[in-house]
Amino acid sequence: MARPQRPQEYYDQIKDKFREERNLRLGYRPPGTDQYTSELSGDLAKYAIDPYAKDVPSREPLNDEVEVLFIGGGFSALLTSARLRERGLESIRIVERGSDVGGTWYWNRYPGAACDVVSYDYLPLLDELDYVPVNHYSRGPEIFSHCQAIAQKYNLYDLAVFNTTVTETRWDDADQLWHVKTDQGDVMRAQFVICANGTLAKPKLSAISGMESFAGHSFHTSRWDYDYTGENLEHLKDKVVGIIGTGASAVQIVPELAKVAKEVYVFQRTPSSIDVRDDWPTDPNWARKLQPGWQHKRREKVLAAVENSLEKRAAKGATSPEEKLRKQENANIDYMMRIHRRIDEIVHDPATADALKPWYMFMCKRPCFHNEYLPSFNLPNVHLVDTQGQGITQISPQGPVFDGKEYGLDLLIYATGFEVQQTGIYNDIVGAGGVNLQDKYAQGIRTLLGIHTAGFPNLFIMGGYQASFQFNLTEMLQTQGDHIAACIDYVRANGHHTLDVKDEAEEWWVQNVIEHRGKTSRSEECTPGYYNFEGNEQRRQDGNYNGGFRQYFQHQGQVREKMEENFHLVAREN
Ligand code: NDP
């Protein structure tokens, strides 16, 4: 049945409301990204402590040399290592802050943690590990175990060092190796270094006045304190719990708290859009029939479906770029209004239902999917504190204060997200001739494919800016890992020692990024959030490559076809 045609005024009025809500929020937070702090030191140091690293054995500092060193032990390192091993590379070291591999899935062990991308697409290397996920969507523990299984299969534990943070990565012009220092006093040398430290790795807190004075217990979602809550949250039965933030983490946590805690207060600044997320066990008959190469074929199909999305289909037949944009926008507004109707159908109290409605364009914020989040607000022990764009700005020793009311809590959970990396690096990276990467980037990020940056030989950056965006992050990381492994293989197979991108190749990519970022004004029109740097002005090159994932993948291949044209490739000087 054809969809009823609505007049354009209907959509224009909704867009006006989007603008109004956006401006309301921007008015409350002029500091943009500076409203947050990820400098978790002094009074805030407790929020960074790893609650999962128990009885860490001490070790002597290392002073040795490896071929490839990864900063970080999450999917970036695991996927690239797998490909390096397949190409015969033996000397691989992971240096990881946590006490095991897993990255995101090591840290995010909060109750209800699960992945919103279908497991058969998200969990990587399923063919290689001969593994089929248990459910259509994987829960956190299964993904963490899968990371460990990859590390075991490819012997990545042998040389790995855990509970160790890299503090400096410096190219030594004399011996033409990277010298990597850590907070454990190590000085490791490596021919190749791969910054594999994740896109959303560093927890951040909203800088709220008085937060240090809170007398109850508190932690960040990525440092869940099971000693306090109990493994099954059983210690929360007589506790009043508050959670600040309503992003993807909180949406998964709130239903779990709601089932157990005495009272739950959800402090909301901007609602998330919550769509259906049905789940079911994997059909064993289907799993049994899977043929080698099945995951790759599946991902291809999913990509084709995304390219043929509702938004794109809506724009078909448009006679001008303006009409195309309008049709796409209208399709997105239809989607958001369906999300509103879903809230009205589920949430009983009309005022609470209204407060839970997101007023922004689809994809301005990360869309969420959950079947239990909205029904939680029908429970008598769950209370939504809607701050209407303002957010919590004050915390007393008893708890958050809003609109003159103090909310006394036993436990306060910060679901306030993660710092979005600017460069793919967190330690001091110094390249050839003593140039600091931060100084090089001061006038704007400069890379080829978001992976290589001139003057930093044999350094590779994963998951950083100027790379493509892909909702299924592991697929994006796998293409980068494949590319990096092929580059390293090329260097080794052709008797070279270093690879450094040429200035012209880097300039070509920077211009490519700028050109594609110019195609949409969506980011400026969106409600603030980490997708648009909290509404801050941003240099055009300091973001993702928006030319499409498939095109990004093709560019990787084109770059590798002309290695000598794109890179300085140099043999080791004796
Ligand atoms: P987000 O950055 O998405 O959310 C932070 C939340 O904190 C926002 O709701 C923000 O409000 C709110 N906030 C910040 N300061 C205040 C304040 N002072 N008062 C009230 N609220 C405040 O972090 P998450 O940890 O939820 O998610 C981060 C990302 O991790 C996700 O976007 C997703 O990419 C990933 N993730 C993926 C999952 C998956 O299934 N694959 C599951 C969980 C997370 P506002 O919106 O107004 O800024």
Residues whose N, C-alpha, C, O or C-beta is under 5 A from the ligand:
A	BS01	NDP	A114 C115 D116 S206 I244 G245 T246 G247 A248 S249 A250 F267 Q268 R269 T270 R366 G391 I392 A415 T416 G417 F418 P528 G529
